[in-house]
Amino acid sequence: MATYKGIQGYSVQKLSSDPTASEAEGQLWYNSTTGKFKIGVTGAAAWASGGVLNTGRSEVAGIGTKSAGMVVGGNTPPISALSETYNGSAWTEGNNINTARSKLKGTGTTTAGMVAGGYDSPTGPGRFATEIYDGSSWTTSPGILTATNSAGSYGIAGASSTSALIFGREPGFTYSALSETWNGSSWTEGNNLNSGRQSPGGIGIVTAAFCVAGIGPPPAVTTAVESYNGTCWSAGTAINTARWGLGSNGTTAAGMIYGGTPPTTGKTESWNGSAWTEVADMATANFTGAPSQSPTNTNASAFSAGGDPSRPTAMEEWSNPVYTVKTVTVS
């Protein structure tokens, strides 16, 4: 009787347990415990359910990665100061931010993170407030220069609590083109966007960033993308589906966007440095959820937590590619 080794010229490894799915990619082996042949395969990118938030809310800030992330502030209602940390499987309540607010933005990591701006009242301090996270507690720092109002939010890009960029927003029922840069101790006004807008997505770092989509006058939802080189904004490659309140993360070489409205959508687009491509939709259409704001999350990794509709506690995690171990069957 012919053997696999005789036909293919090499033997099949025998293992008592399966390797991890990513380690097994492209490999064939025999599991001696189950008595089955197994193979590691790569599937298409997809969203999957993650850990459930302790408190559901919308209009939240997201920080970090899907293995070490945070959700901060938001609207439960009422407007919240809550902060929760994610370890890759479960959410844990942490120390609250000092100023409760919704529509704030965050970036960085769970050991060097920040949130800025937002909305707590028409004249409240939360509209300007910047807070820095050191891994355990929040410290109030100098505020942004131009606040947002109850209807508006802005986009953010950045790498840590010492380096960030914000752009757009609706400071007084107008669509703003302002951008500001954070150096760890103060905000500085920079060159304006070419087109004013509020609630865009943000991708990248302070020297290489994207402002993605959003809503501007009259009002109109847009597909427009602007690219920042550390000094000036210029027109970029438009996305496929217009939206505002979207999630976004990654770099200007490998980024992604997901969710948004109107209508509320789960559409996801991946950026490879030259083009936007529609990929797998979120399981649940969503907007104003917490995006995974970290440049280490590329178009291969992201999370989205909370948001609308109905201010859910749900979280979704993006993986690209998806690795799977399958049993080999004989037909």
Stockholm file with secondary structure:
# STOCKHOLM 1.0

chainA/1-331         MATYKGIQGYSVQKLSSDPTASEAEGQLWYNSTTGKFKIGVTGAAAWASGGVLNTGRSEVAGIGTKSAGMVVGGNTPPISALSETYNGSAWTEGNNINTARSKLKGTGTTTAGMVAGGYDSPTGPGRFATEIYDGSSWTTSPGILTATNSAGSYGIAGASSTSALIFGREPGFTYSALSETWNGSSWTEGNNLNSGRQSPGGIGIVTAAFCVAGIGPPPAVTTAVESYNGTCWSAGTAINTARWGLGSNGTTAAGMIYGGTPPTTGKTESWNGSAWTEVADMATANFTGAPSQSPTNTNASAFSAGGDPSRPTAMEEWSNPVYTVKTVTVS
#=GR chainA/1-331 SS CCCHHHHHSSCCEEESSCCCTTTTBTCEEEETTTTEEEEEEEECCEEEECCCCSSCCBSCEEEECSSSEEEECCBSSSBCCCEEEECSSCEEECCCCSSCCBSCEEEECSSSEEEECCBSSTTCGGGTCEEEECSSCEEEECCCSSCCCTTCCCEEEEEETTEEEEECCCSSSSCCCCEEEECSSCEEECCCCSSCCBSCEEEEETTEEEEECCEETTTEECCCEEEECSSCEEECCCCSSCCBSCEEEECSSSEEEECCBTTTCCCEEEECSSCEEEECCCSSCCBSCEECCCTTSCTTEEEEESCBSSCCCCEEEEESSEEEEEECCCC
#=GC SS_cons         CCCHHHHHSSCCEEESSCCCTTTTBTCEEEETTTTEEEEEEEECCEEEECCCCSSCCBSCEEEECSSSEEEECCBSSSBCCCEEEECSSCEEECCCCSSCCBSCEEEECSSSEEEECCBSSTTCGGGTCEEEECSSCEEEECCCSSCCCTTCCCEEEEEETTEEEEECCCSSSSCCCCEEEECSSCEEECCCCSSCCBSCEEEEETTEEEEECCEETTTEECCCEEEECSSCEEECCCCSSCCBSCEEEECSSSEEEECCBTTTCCCEEEECSSCEEEECCCSSCCBSCEECCCTTSCTTEEEEESCBSSCCCCEEEEESSEEEEEECCCC
//
